Amino acid sequence: MPYILSPPIALVIYALLVGIMLAAAWKVAARGPATKFKTRTYSGGEKAEVGVAAPGYKPFFMVAFFFAILHLGVLIVGTGGFTVVTGVYILGLIFSLVALALG
């Protein structure tokens, strides 16, 4: 019986269960005629603005890199003792975060 919990067999069982639930959902889902109102955006009765919705990924990646460097640096400093090497690492961490913040 423990072989059922092995990852390949559990994946197959999971995929079958998801397929059964998906087929059941398609059977009971409501369907209606396609109209132009189903494809229009609606926001509280106001007409939607036309334009770029997202500024791009660059600001997101800068914030993500900032926090990744910060968290990994704190993890490394926290797991080691305070030595000269750790001090140099902290200075490098500070310089890299300042450089990343300034662009």
MOQUIPE-V495996 format. One record per pair of residues at least 4 apart in sequence whose ideal C-beta (glycine too) atoms are under 7 Angstrom apart, sorted by sequence separation. I is the first residue (numbers start at 1). J is the second residue. If there is no record, write none. Layout:
# MOQUIPE-V495996
I	J
I	J
This chain:
# MOQUIPE-V495996
6	10
7	11
8	12
9	13
10	14
11	15
12	16
13	17
14	18
15	19
16	20
17	21
18	22
19	23
20	24
21	25
22	26
23	27
24	28
25	29
34	38
36	40
55	59
57	61
58	62
59	63
60	64
61	65
62	66
63	67
64	68
65	69
66	70
67	71
68	72
69	73
70	74
71	75
72	76
73	77
74	78
75	79
76	80
82	86
84	88
85	89
86	90
87	91
88	92
89	93
90	94
91	95
92	96
93	97
94	98
95	99
96	100
97	101
98	102
4	9
5	10
43	48
3	9
80	86
41	48
77	86
77	89
76	89
77	90
73	93
69	93
69	96
70	97
69	97
66	97
69	100
66	100
65	100
66	101
62	100
